[in-house]
Amino acid sequence: MKLLTKTTLYFVTVSLLVFFIGGIGLYKIMQNLVEREVDADLYSRIHYLYDNISHLDSLKNVAFIATEPIDIEKVSKPAPTTYQLKDTILFNHNIKAYMPYRQLSTTVKNGNSYYRIHIYKSLITSNYLIEKIALIITLMLILFLTLAYILNRHIFGKVWADFFDTLHIMQEFRLDNPHREPFKSSEIIEFNQLNHELTRMTDKIIRDYESVKEFTGNLSHEVQHRCQLSKTKPNYFFRNRSTKNSMR
């Protein structure tokens, strides 16, 4: 695997992980903020009901002071004035479908009677807003990764150009032709250190090679000289022996 491919793979993997965790966290934060905003609006509406309920002729007319649905039911026993919040689903007659709502329930007193009131706030707009923001974040993620990939390749090519020059010089290095091209100076300290060590190493290799070459040449010359001497000695021996035989 090439260095660029591996670094890009690490970068994309880490970026996806960070964006995935960050996206979930952002979604939860937005959902919590929207929910708190909806709850605040429900509390504001219920307080408005408390302030105006004494001026209404009938408790059923409460439904006319709000644009969102309100359910009222009479209870036989007075319940403590508490607030209950929850998510629910109601049938929307305008679009003929069930839609998500946030519900706030409480008990109020009107005359001698007690009523349980449920007021609702639609979550359609809130969910639509969250979905749009999530879509925008996803598109931004795709755009960011695309630009990061392009920039990474471009920056990688510039940053590692000196390294690839050094690699090319080392690939062209041959002992039979040791006059290599000098390494280029780099703005990166580590690359200069690498070039320095490679220069020191190649110089030592060249010196060792020349020494071995010289030693091999001298050894070969010595072997040839001894071989020539060994060839002349037998002739001298046989010649002397022949002379002795003739004298006999």
DABEL-V430907 format. One record per pair of residues at least 24 apart in sequence whose ideal C-beta (glycine too) atoms are under 6 Angstrom apart, sorted by the first residue. I is the first residue (numbers start at 1). GAP is how many residues later the second one is. Records with the same first field share a line. If there is no record, write none. Layout:
# DABEL-V430907
I=GAP + GAP
This chain:
# DABEL-V430907
4=152
8=144
19=122
23=114
30=100
34=92
38=64 + 83
39=46
41=80
42=62 + 79
45=74
59=51 + 56
68=52 + 53
69=51
70=49
71=47
72=43 + 45
73=43
74=41
75=39 + 41
78=36
79=28
81=26
99=25
162=24 + 29
163=28
166=29
175=34
178=28
